[in-house]
Amino acid sequence: MISVVNTLSLPTSLFGCKTTPSLDPPNEPEYPCAFQKNRELKHMQQRYLAHLDGLRAIAVGLVVVYHAGLGVFGAGFIGVDVFFVLSGFLITGQLVQNIQQGKFSFAQFYMRRIRRLAPAMVVVLFTTLLAGAFILLPEDLIYLSRLAGLTVLSLSNFYLANTTGGYFEVATDEIALLHTWSLAVEEQYYLIWPVLLLLFFRSGARFWRPGLLASIFLGSLAFSVWYTQADPMRSYYLLPARFHELFLGAMLAIAFQANKMPAPSRIVRELLSWMGLVLIVVPAVIWDSNIAFPGYLAAIPCLGTALLIYAGDGTSSVNWLLTRRVMLWLGMLSYSLYLWHWPIFSFTTYATGEIQTSHALVGIAAAVLLSHLTWKFVEQPFRFRWTFPPGKTAARLFGIPVLVFGVATVAIDEGDGFINRFDDATISKIHALESEPGKFPTTCNVEKDGLCSDILLLGDSHAQHFGDFIGILAKDAGLAYNVKWRPGCPGYTGLKPLNFKADHVEVDEECPEVNAAALADAGQYRAIVLAGYWSLTDIKGDRYFFVTDENPEPSEDNSNQNIADGLRKTIATIVDAGAKPILIYDNPQVEKRDFKCSRMNLLPFHDAVCSFPREHTDSQQAHKRELFARLAKEFPELGFIDPNAVLCDEESCYTELEDVPLYRDDDHLNQAGSQWLANKMLSQGENPLKQLLPAQ
C-alpha cells in the first residue's frame, strides 16, 4: 500500500547529493544540498513518490508539444487534466494528515501555496507584460495587462471565458497568458475544498465512506457533462466543469489515509499502470480540439492518472519509465515550464503569423532553459531559504504583486496601450487595423419619393462589413440607405443556418423569420443589396450547413441546393415587390497568416507584401459564381458589385493596399478597408450604385 507519510531515504538525488524529498507539492527533491539544513524534521518523515514527478513530466510534455503545434498530440491539452488529478491527490493527502494531527491552519495552508506558486508566477507575469510592451499592439497590450492583473487574483479564467469565444478559437493562440486559466481553477478549488474537508472532520462524518465520495464525484461529473453541452465556451475554463477532476485525486488521497487501498500484486500493478498510461497517451494522440471537452471524455485521462498514482509506485516497467532521470528532471521543472512555454509560443505566433517547426523547437529549448533557471533561482529559494512569517508572506508575495499589476493595468489602459511608443504613420495604421464597422441607419427614417429609403443592405456579418462601403457609394450617388444584418444569417429565404461545434449543433431558428420580415418591406426600397459569406459551406462544409423544413438533412450537397433555391426565392420576392435586386460578390477569404500580415508589418522586424494567389480566391468562389451566373440569366433585373475587381489583380489578392490594412480577421473587412474599397472605386471613376440605379 502507498503511504504518504512513511519515511523513505533516497540514496542519491539527480544532482548527486543525499536527499529525503518532501511531499509538499510539487513532490520534488530539494536542490541544492545546502537548503536541507534549514528544513523541518517533518519533511524528512514524508515519502517522496518519484513516479509522480514522472507523471508530471508526461503531463507538461503533452501540453508543451501540443501548444508547439508539432502535430504529435492532437489533444495534448489533456495534460492539464492530469495535473488536476495529481494536485487533488497531493494537496488532499497533506490536508488530511494535518487535520488528523490537529496541525491544520488556513493561514499556513494558503501561505504555503503562495510561497510555492507566487514567486515563479510573478516573474513570468512581469516578463510577459514587459515583452508585450515591445511586441503587442495597443489593444492587445491592454488585454494582456488586464489578464495579468486577474491572474494574480486567480480570476483569469472568468475573463477568458467571457472574452475568447472558446479555448480552441483561432485568436487564442496569441493570448500570452491563456494558460493561466488552469492555475485560477486550481486556486478556486482550494478556496472551497479545505473548508469542506474540515467540516467533514468536525461533524464527525466518516469522510472516507465510499458512497459519499462516489456521490460527490458522480454528481460533479454529471454536471460537467451537462455544462459542456449547455455552454461549451465557458465550461472549458470554469471550475464547475473541472471539480470532479481535482476531486478524483482527493478521493484517492482520502482512501490512502483511511487505509482503504490494498497493495496491488506485481502483476496487477503492471497491468493497472500500463492501463493508466494508455488512458492518457492514446487519447492525447487520437483526439483533437473538435471533441466536446471536458464533459465525460475528461474522465478518461483522469482515470488513467488515478491508476498511475495507485499502481505506478513500486517495481514495474512503467515505474522504471517514470523514474528515469530526465523524467524526474522535467517533473521538477513542470510548474515553471508550464508558466514559460505559452508566452514564448504566443509571442512567436503574434510576430510571425504561425509557429514553424524550427520556431517550435527553439521555443521549447528556451522554455526549458528559463524553467530550469526559474526553478533553481526562484522556486527553490522562496520555498526553503527566503521564508517569511504569514503576514509578510501575504504582503510581499500577494499584496505587492496585486498592487503592482493593478497599477500597471490602469496605466496601460489609461495610456491607450502605450500607443505613443509608435510614430504617427504607424498609429494611423493601428487605428485602421483595429477599426470596427460603423453605425448604420437601421430603421425607416428617410421618406424619399414615397419610399422608406433608396437602398436596403441585407445579410449576415458580411453585410455589416460592407455597410461603410455602401454608405460612401450611396452618399456619392445621392441615395439614402438602411442596413439590416444578423450574424450568420445571409439573405436566403426560408433557410436555417446550422453550425456544428464538437458534438452539438447550433441552429438559428429565427433567421428565416428575420429575412421574411425584412423582405416583406421590399416594396419600400428602390433596391435591395444582398451581401453574405456566400462560399461558407464550400469553404467549411464540414461545419456550416443551411437547411429547410423541406430539406433538413445537413450535407454539403443539400446545403448548396437549399442556398440556390433560397437565393432564387429571395430575388424573386424583391423583383415582385418592384425593387431592384443587387448582389455583392464576396471578398476573398484569406488564410490565418495572411490577414495577420498587416499587423506583423507594424513590427520593426517584419516587412512583407500582404498578398496571396488569386487562384486561391477563384477556387473558393467558383461554385457560387456559377450559381450567380445562372441567376443572372433567370433574372435580368439582377445587378452585381464585385469588390474583387479592386482587391485583386490577375495574379494576387491583397489584405493590405496603399498602406491600408483591409482585414480584421480571415473573412471580414475592417472599417478602414471597407471605406478604402469604396473610395478606391470612386477615385477610378466608378460608382456601381450610380450605374445600377440611375438618377430618376
C-alpha positions in Angstrom: 0.0 0.0 0.0 1.2 3.5 -0.8 1.7 5.6 2.3 2.3 9.3 2.0 3.8 9.6 5.5 6.3 6.7 5.6 9.9 7.5 5.8 12.0 6.8 2.7 15.6 7.9 2.4 16.6 8.1 -1.2 20.3 7.1 -1.8 21.2 9.9 -4.2 19.3 12.7 -5.9 19.6 13.7 -9.5 22.4 16.1 -8.7 24.4 13.7 -6.5 23.5 14.9 -3.0 21.8 13.0 -0.3 18.1 13.9 -0.1 14.8 12.9 1.5 12.4 14.8 -0.6 9.2 16.3 0.8 5.7 15.7 -0.2 5.0 19.4 -0.1 3.8 20.0 -3.7 5.2 19.6 -6.2 6.6 16.4 -4.7 10.1 17.1 -5.8 13.6 16.6 -4.4 15.2 19.7 -2.9 18.2 21.3 -4.6 20.9 22.2 -3.8 22.0 20.2 -0.7 22.7 23.4 1.2 19.0 24.0 1.5 18.5 20.8 3.5 20.0 22.2 6.8 17.0 24.6 7.2 14.3 22.0 6.6 11.9 21.0 9.3 12.0 17.4 10.6 8.5 16.7 9.4 9.7 17.0 5.8 12.2 14.2 6.4 9.4 11.9 7.6 7.5 12.1 4.4 7.9 9.8 1.5 8.9 11.0 -2.0 6.8 9.3 -4.6 9.2 9.6 -7.6 6.8 8.2 -10.1 4.6 11.3 -9.6 7.3 13.5 -10.9 7.5 11.3 -13.9 3.7 11.5 -14.3 4.0 15.3 -14.1 6.7 15.2 -16.8 4.2 13.4 -19.1 1.5 16.0 -18.3 3.7 19.0 -19.1 5.2 17.3 -22.1 1.7 16.7 -23.6 0.8 20.4 -23.1 4.0 21.8 -24.4 4.2 19.7 -27.5 0.6 20.3 -28.2 1.0 24.1 -27.9 4.1 23.9 -30.0 2.0 22.7 -32.9 4.2 19.8 -33.8 1.3 17.6 -34.7 2.3 14.7 -32.4 -0.6 15.1 -29.9 -3.9 16.3 -31.3 -5.3 16.6 -27.7 -2.2 17.3 -25.6 -4.4 19.8 -23.7 -5.4 16.8 -21.5 -2.1 17.2 -19.7 -3.9 19.8 -17.7 -6.4 17.2 -16.5 -3.5 15.0 -15.4 -2.2 18.0 -13.4 -5.6 18.5 -11.7 -5.8 14.9 -10.5 -2.2 15.0 -9.2 -2.9 18.2 -7.4 -6.0 16.9 -5.8 -4.1 13.8 -4.6 -1.1 15.6 -3.2 -2.8 18.5 -1.6 -5.6 16.5 -0.1 -3.1 14.0 1.4 -1.3 16.8 3.1 -4.6 18.4 4.3 -6.0 15.2 5.8 -2.7 14.4 7.5 -2.5 17.9 9.1 -6.2 17.8 10.1 -5.8 14.4 11.8 -2.8 15.6 13.7 -4.5 18.8 14.8 -1.9 20.9 12.9 -4.1 22.3 10.2 -4.2 26.1 9.8 -5.8 28.0 7.0 -3.2 30.7 7.2 -0.3 28.3 7.0 -2.0 26.4 4.2 -2.6 29.4 2.0 0.8 31.0 2.8 2.5 27.7 1.8 0.6 27.8 -1.5 1.5 31.5 -2.1 5.2 30.7 -1.3 5.1 27.8 -3.6 3.3 29.3 -6.6 3.6 33.1 -6.5 7.3 33.8 -7.0 7.7 32.0 -10.3 4.3 33.2 -11.5 5.2 36.9 -10.7 8.5 36.6 -12.6 6.7 35.1 -15.6 3.9 37.7 -15.5 6.3 40.6 -15.2 8.5 39.3 -18.0 5.5 38.6 -20.2 4.0 42.1 -19.7 7.3 43.7 -20.3 7.8 41.8 -23.6 4.2 42.6 -24.5 5.0 46.3 -24.2 7.5 45.9 -27.0 5.7 43.4 -29.2 1.9 43.9 -28.9 -0.3 46.5 -30.5 -2.1 48.7 -28.0 -5.4 46.8 -28.0 -3.7 43.5 -27.4 -1.4 45.0 -24.7 -4.5 46.4 -22.8 -6.0 42.9 -22.9 -2.8 41.3 -21.7 -2.4 43.7 -18.8 -6.0 43.0 -17.6 -5.3 39.3 -17.8 -2.1 39.7 -15.8 -3.9 41.6 -13.1 -6.6 39.0 -12.9 -4.1 36.1 -12.9 -2.6 37.4 -9.7 -6.1 37.3 -8.2 -6.7 33.8 -9.6 -9.6 35.1 -11.7 -8.2 35.0 -15.2 -10.4 32.0 -16.2 -13.5 34.1 -15.8 -12.1 36.9 -18.1 -11.0 34.3 -20.7 -14.4 32.5 -20.6 -16.2 35.8 -21.4 -13.8 37.2 -24.0 -12.3 34.5 -26.1 -15.2 32.7 -27.6 -13.7 29.4 -26.5 -10.3 27.9 -25.8 -9.8 26.5 -29.3 -10.7 29.6 -31.2 -8.1 30.8 -33.7 -7.4 34.1 -31.9 -6.5 32.4 -28.6 -3.1 31.2 -29.8 -1.9 34.8 -29.5 -3.0 35.4 -25.9 0.2 35.2 -23.9 -1.4 34.3 -20.6 -4.2 32.0 -21.9 -2.8 29.1 -19.9 -3.3 30.8 -16.6 -6.9 29.7 -16.6 -5.9 26.3 -15.1 -4.0 28.0 -12.3 -7.1 30.0 -11.5 -9.3 26.9 -11.5 -7.0 25.1 -9.1 -6.8 28.0 -6.6 -10.6 28.5 -6.7 -10.9 24.8 -5.8 -8.6 25.2 -2.8 -10.7 28.0 -1.5 -13.6 25.5 -1.2 -12.1 22.1 -0.6 -10.2 22.7 2.7 -13.4 24.2 4.2 -15.5 21.2 3.1 -12.8 18.7 4.4 -12.6 20.4 7.7 -16.4 20.4 8.1 -16.4 16.7 7.4 -14.0 16.1 10.2 -15.6 18.4 12.7 -19.1 17.0 12.0 -17.8 13.5 12.8 -18.7 12.3 9.3 -16.9 9.3 8.0 -15.4 11.2 5.1 -13.9 8.1 3.7 -17.3 6.4 3.2 -17.2 5.2 -0.4 -20.9 6.1 -1.1 -20.4 9.7 0.0 -17.3 10.2 -2.1 -18.8 8.4 -5.1 -21.9 10.6 -4.9 -19.9 13.8 -4.9 -17.7 12.6 -7.8 -20.5 11.3 -10.0 -22.6 14.4 -9.3 -19.8 16.8 -10.3 -19.1 14.6 -13.4 -22.7 14.7 -14.4 -22.7 18.5 -14.0 -19.6 18.7 -16.2 -21.3 16.6 -18.9 -24.3 18.8 -18.9 -22.4 22.1 -18.7 -20.1 21.1 -21.6 -23.2 20.7 -23.7 -25.0 23.7 -22.4 -22.2 26.2 -22.6 -19.1 24.7 -24.3 -17.4 28.1 -24.4 -17.3 28.7 -20.7 -17.3 25.1 -19.4 -13.7 24.6 -20.5 -12.4 27.4 -18.4 -14.5 27.2 -15.2 -14.3 25.2 -12.0 -17.8 23.6 -12.0 -16.9 21.6 -15.1 -13.5 20.6 -13.6 -14.3 20.0 -10.0 -14.6 16.2 -10.4 -11.0 16.0 -11.8 -9.4 17.5 -8.7 -11.9 15.6 -6.5 -10.8 12.3 -8.1 -7.3 12.8 -6.8 -8.7 13.9 -3.5 -10.7 10.7 -3.2 -7.6 8.7 -3.8 -5.7 10.5 -1.1 -8.5 10.0 1.4 -8.7 6.3 0.6 -4.9 6.0 1.2 -5.2 7.9 4.5 -8.1 5.7 5.6 -6.1 2.5 4.7 -8.8 1.5 2.2 -6.5 0.9 -0.7 -5.0 -2.7 -0.7 -1.5 -3.0 -2.1 -1.6 -4.5 -5.6 0.4 -7.5 -6.5 3.2 -7.1 -9.0 1.1 -8.5 -11.9 -1.8 -6.2 -11.0 0.5 -3.3 -10.6 2.0 -3.9 -14.0 -1.5 -4.2 -15.7 -3.0 -1.2 -14.0 0.0 1.1 -14.5 0.1 0.3 -18.2 -3.7 0.7 -18.5 -3.3 4.1 -16.8 -0.6 5.2 -19.3 -2.7 4.1 -22.2 -5.7 6.0 -21.0 -3.6 9.2 -21.0 -1.3 8.8 -24.1 -3.8 7.2 -26.6 -6.5 10.0 -26.2 -3.7 12.6 -26.4 -2.8 11.1 -29.8 -6.2 10.3 -31.4 -8.4 13.1 -30.1 -8.3 16.7 -31.3 -9.7 20.1 -30.5 -13.1 19.2 -32.1 -14.2 17.0 -29.3 -16.6 18.2 -26.6 -14.4 18.8 -23.6 -14.2 18.4 -20.7 -17.5 16.6 -20.3 -17.4 12.8 -19.9 -14.3 12.5 -22.1 -12.1 14.2 -19.5 -12.8 11.3 -17.1 -10.7 9.0 -19.3 -7.3 10.6 -18.8 -8.3 11.4 -15.2 -8.9 7.7 -14.6 -5.6 6.9 -16.2 -3.9 9.4 -13.9 -5.5 7.8 -10.8 -4.4 4.3 -11.9 -0.8 5.5 -12.3 -0.8 7.2 -8.9 -2.1 4.0 -7.4 -0.2 1.4 -9.3 2.8 3.4 -10.7 4.8 3.1 -7.4 6.9 0.1 -6.7 8.6 -2.4 -9.0 7.1 -2.3 -12.5 8.2 -1.4 -16.1 6.1 1.8 -16.0 7.7 2.8 -12.8 11.1 2.3 -14.4 10.0 4.6 -17.2 8.5 7.3 -15.0 11.6 7.4 -12.7 14.3 8.0 -15.3 16.5 11.0 -14.6 15.2 13.0 -17.5 11.6 12.4 -16.4 12.3 13.4 -12.8 14.1 16.5 -14.0 11.2 17.5 -16.3 8.7 16.8 -13.5 10.6 19.1 -11.1 10.6 21.8 -13.8 6.9 21.2 -14.7 5.4 24.2 -13.0 7.9 26.7 -14.3 7.9 25.0 -17.7 4.1 25.3 -17.8 4.3 29.0 -17.0 7.0 29.8 -19.5 6.2 27.8 -22.6 2.9 29.5 -23.7 4.1 33.2 -23.6 7.1 32.1 -25.8 4.8 30.3 -28.3 2.1 33.0 -28.3 4.6 35.9 -28.9 6.2 33.8 -31.7 2.8 33.3 -33.3 2.0 37.0 -32.9 5.2 38.1 -34.5 5.4 35.5 -37.3 1.8 34.6 -38.0 2.2 30.9 -37.2 4.7 28.6 -35.5 7.0 26.8 -37.8 8.8 23.6 -36.7 12.0 25.4 -36.3 10.3 28.1 -34.1 8.7 25.4 -32.0 11.9 23.5 -31.3 13.8 26.8 -30.4 10.8 27.8 -28.3 10.8 24.5 -26.4 14.5 24.8 -25.7 14.1 28.4 -24.5 11.2 27.4 -22.2 13.2 24.5 -20.7 16.2 26.8 -20.1 14.1 29.5 -18.5 12.3 26.9 -16.4 15.5 25.4 -15.0 16.7 28.9 -14.1 13.4 29.8 -12.5 13.2 26.6 -10.6 16.8 27.0 -9.3 16.9 30.7 -8.5 13.2 31.5 -7.7 11.2 28.5 -6.8 13.7 26.7 -4.5 15.0 29.8 -2.6 11.5 31.0 -1.8 10.4 27.6 -0.7 13.3 26.7 1.5 15.6 29.7 2.1 13.7 33.0 1.8 10.8 32.2 4.1 8.7 34.8 6.0 6.0 34.8 8.6 2.4 34.5 7.2 1.8 38.3 7.4 4.9 39.2 5.5 4.4 36.3 3.0 0.9 37.6 2.2 2.2 41.2 1.9 5.3 40.5 -0.2 4.2 37.7 -2.4 0.5 38.6 -2.8 -0.3 42.1 -1.7 2.6 43.8 -3.5 2.1 41.9 -6.9 -1.6 42.7 -6.8 -0.8 46.4 -6.3 2.0 46.4 -8.9 -0.1 44.7 -11.6 -3.2 46.7 -10.7 -1.3 49.9 -11.2 0.2 48.6 -14.5 -3.2 47.6 -15.8 -4.6 51.1 -15.1 -1.6 52.8 -16.6 -1.7 50.8 -19.8 -5.5 51.2 -20.1 -5.4 54.9 -19.5 -2.4 55.2 -21.8 -4.3 53.6 -24.6 -1.9 50.6 -24.6 1.1 52.9 -24.7 0.2 53.9 -28.2 2.7 56.8 -28.2 5.6 54.3 -28.5 4.7 54.3 -32.2 5.2 57.1 -34.8 2.2 58.9 -36.3 2.2 56.8 -39.5 2.1 53.6 -37.5 -0.5 54.9 -35.2 -2.7 55.7 -38.2 -2.3 52.1 -39.5 -3.0 50.7 -36.0 -6.3 52.6 -35.8 -7.2 51.3 -39.3 -6.3 47.8 -38.4 -8.4 47.8 -35.2 -11.4 49.7 -36.7 -14.8 48.1 -36.5 -17.7 48.6 -38.8 -19.6 51.9 -38.2 -23.1 52.5 -37.0 -25.7 52.5 -39.9 -29.3 53.6 -40.2 -31.4 50.5 -39.5 -35.0 51.9 -39.5 -37.1 53.8 -41.9 -36.1 57.3 -41.2 -36.0 58.9 -44.7 -39.1 59.3 -46.8 -38.0 59.7 -50.4 -40.4 59.6 -53.3 -42.8 57.7 -51.1 -40.2 55.1 -50.2 -38.7 54.3 -46.9 -35.2 54.6 -48.4 -33.5 54.1 -51.7 -31.4 51.1 -50.6 -31.6 48.3 -48.1 -28.4 46.4 -47.4 -29.4 42.9 -46.1 -27.4 39.9 -45.0 -25.1 38.5 -42.4 -21.9 39.9 -40.8 -20.5 40.4 -44.3 -23.4 42.8 -45.0 -22.2 44.6 -41.8 -18.7 45.0 -43.0 -19.9 46.3 -46.4 -22.0 48.9 -44.6 -19.4 51.6 -44.8 -18.7 50.7 -48.4 -22.3 51.0 -49.4 -22.7 54.2 -47.3 -19.9 56.0 -49.1 -21.2 54.9 -52.6 -24.8 55.9 -51.6 -23.7 59.3 -50.4 -21.8 59.9 -53.7 -24.9 58.9 -55.7 -27.2 61.0 -53.6 -29.0 57.9 -52.3 -30.3 57.1 -48.8 -29.8 53.6 -47.3 -30.6 51.3 -44.5 -28.7 48.2 -43.2 -30.3 45.1 -41.6 -27.9 42.3 -40.7 -27.8 39.3 -38.4 -24.6 37.3 -37.7 -24.5 34.0 -39.6 -27.8 34.8 -41.4 -27.4 35.7 -45.1 -30.5 36.6 -47.2 -31.7 33.2 -48.1 -35.4 32.8 -47.9 -36.5 30.0 -45.6 -33.1 28.7 -44.7 -31.9 27.9 -41.2 -28.1 28.1 -40.6 -26.5 25.1 -38.8 -23.2 25.5 -37.0 -21.6 22.2 -35.9 -19.4 22.6 -32.8 -17.8 19.5 -31.4 -20.8 17.1 -30.9 -23.5 19.7 -30.6 -25.3 21.8 -33.2 -26.3 25.4 -33.0 -29.4 26.2 -35.1 -30.5 29.7 -35.9 -34.3 29.1 -35.8 -35.0 32.9 -36.1 -33.1 33.5 -39.3 -36.0 32.7 -41.7 -38.3 35.0 -39.7 -35.8 37.8 -39.8 -35.3 37.6 -43.5 -39.0 37.2 -44.1 -39.8 40.4 -42.1 -37.1 42.4 -44.0 -38.3 41.2 -47.4 -41.9 41.9 -46.5 -41.0 45.6 -46.8 -39.1 45.2 -50.1 -41.5 47.4 -51.8 -40.4 50.3 -49.6 -37.0 50.4 -51.4 -35.7 51.1 -54.9 -33.1 48.4 -54.4 -32.2 45.5 -52.0 -28.5 44.9 -51.9 -27.7 41.3 -50.7 -24.3 40.6 -49.1 -23.2 37.4 -47.4 -20.5 34.9 -46.8 -21.7 33.1 -49.9 -19.0 30.4 -50.0 -19.1 29.5 -46.3 -20.4 26.0 -47.0 -17.9 25.4 -49.8 -15.0 26.5 -47.6 -16.1 25.0 -44.3 -18.5 22.3 -45.5 -17.9 20.0 -42.5 -19.2 22.6 -40.1 -21.7 25.0 -41.6 -24.9 24.0 -43.4 -28.1 25.6 -44.4 -31.3 23.5 -44.1 -35.0 24.0 -44.7 -38.1 22.3 -43.3 -38.5 20.5 -46.7 -34.8 19.5 -47.0 -33.5 19.2 -43.4 -30.6 16.8 -43.9 -27.3 18.6 -43.2 -24.9 17.8 -46.0 -22.8 19.9 -48.4 -24.9 19.0 -51.4 -28.2 19.6 -49.7 -26.9 22.9 -48.3 -25.8 24.2 -51.7 -29.2 23.1 -53.2 -31.0 24.9 -50.4 -28.8 28.0 -50.9 -29.6 28.1 -54.6 -33.4 27.7 -54.0 -33.4 30.2 -51.1 -31.5 32.9 -53.0 -33.7 32.4 -56.0 -36.8 32.9 -53.9 -35.2 36.0 -52.3 -34.5 37.6 -55.7 -38.0 36.7 -56.9 -39.6 38.3 -53.9 -37.5 41.5 -54.4 -38.5 41.7 -58.1 -42.1 41.0 -57.4 -42.1 43.9 -54.9 -40.9 46.3 -57.6 -37.4 46.7 -56.2 -34.1 46.0 -57.9 -32.0 43.1 -56.6 -28.3 43.7 -56.3 -25.8 41.1 -55.1 -22.3 41.9 -53.8 -19.8 39.2 -54.7 -18.0 38.3 -51.6 -14.5 39.5 -50.7 -11.7 36.9 -50.6 -11.5 34.5 -47.7 -7.8 34.5 -46.5 -5.6 32.2 -44.6 -4.9 32.8 -40.9 -1.3 34.1 -41.6 -2.4 36.3 -44.5 -4.8 38.5 -42.5 -2.1 38.9 -39.8 0.3 40.3 -42.4 -0.6 43.9 -41.9 -0.3 43.7 -38.2 3.1 42.0 -38.5 4.3 44.8 -40.8 3.8 47.2 -37.9 6.7 45.3 -36.1 10.2 46.6 -36.8 11.5 43.2 -38.0 8.7 42.5 -40.5 8.1 44.0 -43.9 6.1 42.0 -46.5 3.7 42.4 -49.4 0.4 41.3 -47.9 -0.9 39.1 -50.8 -1.9 35.6 -51.7 -2.5 33.9 -55.1 -5.6 34.9 -57.0 -6.3 31.3 -57.9 -6.9 30.6 -54.2 -9.9 33.0 -54.3 -11.1 31.9 -57.7 -11.2 28.3 -56.5 -13.1 29.2 -53.3 -15.7 31.3 -55.1 -16.1 29.2 -58.3 -19.2 27.3 -57.2 -21.1 30.4 -56.1 -20.1 32.4 -59.1 -21.6 29.7 -61.3 -24.8 30.0 -59.3 -24.8 33.7 -59.7 -24.3 33.4 -63.4 -27.4 31.1 -63.6 -29.4 33.6 -61.5 -28.3 36.4 -63.8 -29.9 34.6 -66.8 -33.1 33.9 -64.8 -33.4 37.5 -63.5 -32.4 40.2 -66.0 -33.0 42.7 -63.3 -30.3 41.3 -61.1 -27.2 43.6 -60.7 -23.8 42.8 -59.3 -21.0 44.6 -57.4 -17.6 42.9 -57.4 -15.1 44.0 -54.7 -12.5 41.6 -56.1 -12.0 43.8 -59.1 -10.2 46.2 -56.7 -8.9 43.8 -54.0 -7.3 41.5 -56.6 -5.3 41.8 -59.8 -4.7 39.0 -62.3 -2.1 37.3 -60.1 -2.8 38.1 -56.5 -5.4 39.2 -54.0 -4.4 41.6 -51.2 -5.0 42.1 -47.5 -3.2 45.5 -47.5 -3.2 48.1 -50.3 -1.7 51.6 -50.3 -0.6 51.1 -46.7 -4.2 50.5 -45.6 -4.8 47.2 -43.7 -8.1 45.8 -45.1 -9.0 42.8 -42.9 -9.9 42.4 -39.3 -9.9 38.6 -39.4 -9.8 35.8 -42.1 -13.0 36.8 -43.9 -14.2 40.2 -42.6 -13.0 43.6 -43.8 -12.3 46.2 -41.1 -14.0 49.6 -41.3 -10.9 51.3 -42.9 -10.8 48.5 -45.5 -14.5 48.9 -46.4 -14.1 52.7 -46.7 -10.9 52.4 -48.7 -12.7 50.0 -51.1 -15.5 52.5 -51.8 -13.1 55.4 -52.1 -10.8 53.5 -54.5 -13.8 52.8 -56.8 -14.8 56.4 -56.8 -11.2 57.5 -57.5 -11.3 55.2 -60.6 -14.4 57.0 -61.7 -16.7 54.1 -60.8 -19.8 54.0 -58.6 -21.7 50.8 -59.2 -24.8 52.2 -57.4 -24.9 55.1 -60.0 -24.6 52.6 -62.8 -27.3 50.2 -61.3 -29.6 52.9 -60.0 -29.5 55.8 -62.5 -30.9 59.1 -61.3 -34.7 59.4 -61.6 
